[in-house]
Each structure stands twice: as structure tokens, then as C-alpha cells.
Amino acid sequence: MGARGSTVAVRDESCVSHDLSPGSSRLKTRRFWMRSSGCAIAAILLVTLSSTALLEPLSDVASPIGPEQKKPVVLARTRRQSVASPKKARLWMPRTGRSETLDLVERMGDGSISQTSYFDISLDLNENAPSSSTSSTPVVAQGADSSASSFDLVLKDALDARQLLRHSGLGYAADATKAVRFADQSNVTVTPAQEAMPVRRVVSLPVQPERLRDIKGVIGVSEQDFAQLAFGLGADIVRKGEQLDLIIGQRPARPGLSEILFARHVAADGRERLLARCDDGHFQLVTDHRPYDRMVAEALAHPAAEARSGPAQAVPKDIAALQDAAADYPKLIEHLARRNVPVKVSLQIVQLLRANGIHWSKTADVPQLDFVFRTAERGEQELVSVTLKGKGRDRRFYRYVSDSGKPEFFDDAGHSVSKTLMHKPVSAGQLGDGFGWRVHPILRTRKFHNGVDYRAPMGSPIVAAGDGVVVKIGSEGGYGKYIRIQHDGGYTTTYAHIEGTPKGLTVGDHVAQGQVIAYVGSTGLSTGPHLYYELRVGDTYKDPTKVEMPAGTTLRGRALEEFRQQIGRVETIASTIRATATSVAHSAASALTPVGERK
């Protein structure tokens, strides 16, 4: 091994010698200590190396730093069987429906009380009509979805509350800044679907005091319910200027029984009270409006509310007429169809626009169109008001039944706007000599013809070309027998060569457009039975076959005052509908907003 190793070996050999001298004894003792210590050190090293060798296979497993990590234990779970049990206080989820509806209890012209459904629609014709998958033909698709209604949107993912309020037809709300999201549904117990109590909302806005017992007969609620309601309200009469909203419920198990669930009374000064039905049938004042607002939304979402605005009474002739109108008003017809506006109401809108010469070119800015229509209890559908909102002055038209007994439309000043002067007041006539220069057939001289001639069989009926007052019934040499009518537009029409007038018709009588006023004859300078029809505006003669003149009545006196009151009522109905739409939109947004994000 080297010199040091040899020395140790020599010394080891000398350890066994028999030299017993004192010096050698100390040396032996030292050598013995060194030999014993070396054995001990060698033993320690051997133990250390052995331990390292034994632990080396486990060196791949790192020791944890910090607390010891325990392996997770997965426990087997037993699947719980669903139990069909009734639930209470379930989460309210808004359903689709029309928020622009109002079911109104009102007294009719004959004194009876009826329930009428009013609808307030707003169309921005500059926007593209909402698409519908039900039909590719907009006119025929009168049963299409009302896509612009707020509740057609509330069940879509991540709906913004601003968008919800916008589609209620009321624009953006300043405080609607939170996104509407669905709540976490990971901890929801699913139970079999249960039929909810059908609810409906009925409103009374009387123009004269109405007794609760009279309203009772229309909505089908027991007399005891109304007695309890009268006790809770402290009155059994709803007065002019007040509003009474009733939420009526019908239990599925007892379809013949309806009961009042909520009653909201608004006084003429704006003070409001909300009463809720208790279990014992009494009504108690409450301050939390959320259950009431939710039931209003449920009432609007009920299929019956949507059905009342449907395309009832549509006949092939009406649909064909609407298709013809699409050539003149393509955007309007498309929007009306997409909003599920009845065909008859759509035709009334088109007729009103045509009567007033309102058309839009393809490049022109089309105004916003707001209108109200109603569906009576027997299903009749009729237009109530139309407002055109353009860059200039708004134009408003309202339906009103004048003394003639026939409904027509008037502007907000009381001038009739739904009638234009008839170009041909004798249906059986054929146009002969026209307006202008001609050679007189009898006098054989060139003269200006101030009117037009219609050849017709003797005795054919002649009608008034517009509303007006009879100012002359007489006879002259050239005219022969004739009748003259003064119209509210400041012009007169004359009907000459007649055989005579109906019995009982006298000067000063009011006549309506289309009313028979004379019969075809051949009196005066005439070559045969015909009608001479003349239009005079001030001191000037006009061609009655070409001029468009308003032919309705201008309201005055008592009629004008009644008309103005009716305008106020229509505006009240429209504002009530819009206020309801706002409340419903906020209620839906609140229901779909997580609790922590509600204000």
C-alpha cells in the first residue's frame, strides 16, 4: 500500500512479540489504545455507510415541506330520488308576452259596461323590422312573433338590463347599468312541473263614477269579494280621475271560481294604495309592490293576452288589399306584420295615411309611428289613434264618432282627416265632357266647362261627395234642377240637371259623405239623363276629378268639447300602458339580476 501501510504492518507484527521490558510495556499500551480506537471509528463509519446504502432506494421520494399532506378520500354517494312535492316561494321567472296591453272595463255608448283590450304600439320605421322565422312574406305573417316586446328577450343569455328596458318601447333607463345574468343553477332541485294559477289584470278608468257592483258583472268575481274590497278601500265607487287595478286569479282546481288577489287604487291626486287578499278573504294594505308587479307581468304573459291582439277577422280580400299597400308602404307593412298587428287595423292605418296624402320615398327619413288600437269583447278590432313623429311638427289623429253616427278620424284641432272629396258621386255614371274648354252641345258655342258630366240611367242615386250642409235646392235655366252643399273646407259642390231630391231633405240639413241627396235627370240645357258635377273653391272652379279636398266635418261646440275629452282619455290609456311596460321591464330585470348586484 505505500510506506505508511508497511509501517503499520510491521508494528502489528511487533505486537505479538514477547518483549516484556518496561519501555515496551508503555508502547504496547499505546498501540493497544490506538488499535481499539481505530476499531471503534471503523465501526462508526461502517454503520454510517450501511445506513446510507439502505436509504438510497427511497431518496426519490421528497420529504414534504410543512404539514403532512393527506391523500383525499372519495366517498361513494347514494343518488337521491326526486320527490314530487309542492314547493313554496319558488323563484319567479318572467315568461314571454306583450307588455303593451291593457284590459279596460269601460262604459260603452249604449250605457252598457264591457271589457276592451287596448294595445299601444311604437314603430321606428327607420330601423329594420325584427326578423321572424314563421313566414317569408311579411303581409301574410300576421301571426308572427312580437319580437320587439320586452318579454320576448328576457330569457336570452347575458341580456343587458338596458336592452330589456329599450325593448319595452321606453328607451334606456339611466340606472339600468347592470348586466342581467342567470343565477347559478348547480344547486337547484328539479320537481315535476305544476300548473300555476292563471291571473289577469283588469283596470277601471271611469269617465263618470262607477259602482264596484257594476264592474263585478264584467269580470266574473263573487259579490262577497267586492264587498270585502269595498270595505278595504273604504268606498264602493270609483270616481272620475281615479284608477283601480285588479289582479284576478283563477285556481286550476276550481276553474269556475275567480277571486281578487290584489287591488291597486290611485286617487285623483296621485295617492296610491295597494291591498292584498288575506287567507280569510279580507284585504289588507301592503307596502311591498314586488309580488303585485310580478303578477302584472304574469297577466301580460298569459296566452289569452296575446290572443286578443291576433289576426282575427282577416279575410282574403283584406289580405290582398294589404299586399297592394305594401307597394306604397313597404317598411310600414313589414313592421306591422312583424308586430302581429291585425290586418283590419293595418288597413285602417294605410287608409288614413292615403287620405292625408302621406307617403315616403325610399330615400326619405321615415317618421316614428305610434298608434293605439283596441279589441272589443265581441272581437271587433279598430284603430283608436295614430301619431306621426318626424323632424317637424308631430301629427296626431284620433277616432271619434260624430253626430252622423259614423266613426272617422280628426286631427287634434277637430278637423276631419279621414275623408276626401269623392271624384264620382254617382256610382252608375260614365264620364262624359270633362273640365275645360268645349263646344256646347246645344248652344254650339265654345265655352269653358266649369264642371264634369257623368252619363247615367234616369233616376240613378246621387250621393253627397263630402260632409256638409245643404245651402240651396232650386232650379235655373242652364242648371235645371240642382242642389248645392257647403263643406267645412270652405268650398261648395253643385249637382245639376237632377230629377229631384229625396223626400224630407231641406235647406239647412246636415248631410254625410255617401248620403243620397238627389236622382239623375235631364232638366235644364241637357241632351239626355246625366249629372253635372261642379266644385267651387272660393271664387274659383276646380276639376272635381283631380283635386284632393278634405271632405269631413270640423267639430264645433259640444262635439269639439267631447272630442277633446276623448283625446285626454286616449292619452291616459296610452300612458298607463307605457307605465306598466316600464314596471314590468324593471321587475323582469330585477328577477334575473343576482341578489348581490341589485340596488
Secondary structure, 3 states (H helix, E strand, C coil): CCHHHHHHHHHHHHCCCCCCCHHHHHHHHHHHHHHHHHHHHHHHHHHHHHHHHHHHHHCCCCCCCCCCCCCCCCCCCCCCCCCCCCCCCCCCCCCCCCCCEEEEEEECCCCCEEEEEEEEEEEECCCCCCCCCCCCCCCCCCCCCCCCCHHHCCCCCCCEHHHHHHHHHHCCCCCCCCECCCCCCCCCCCCCCCCCCCEEEEEECCCCCEEHHHHHHHHCCCHHHHHHHHHHHCCCEECCCCEEEEEEEECCCCCCCEEEEEEEEECCCCCEEEEEECCCCCEEECCCCHHHHHHHHHHHHCHHHHHCCCCCCCCHHHHHHHHHHCCCCHHHHHHHHHCCCCHHHHHHHHHHHHHCCCCCCCCCCCCEEEEEEEECCCCCEEEEEEEEECCCCCEEEEEEECCCCCEEEEECCCEECCCECCCCCCCCCEECCCCEEEECCCCCCEEEECEEEEECCCCCEEECCCCEEEEEEEEECCCEEEEEEEECCCEEEEEECEEECCCCCCCCCEECCCCEEEEEECCCCCCCCEEEEEEEECCEEECCCCCCCECCCECCHHHHHHHHHHHHHHHHHHHHHHHHHHHHHHHHHHHHCCHHHCC
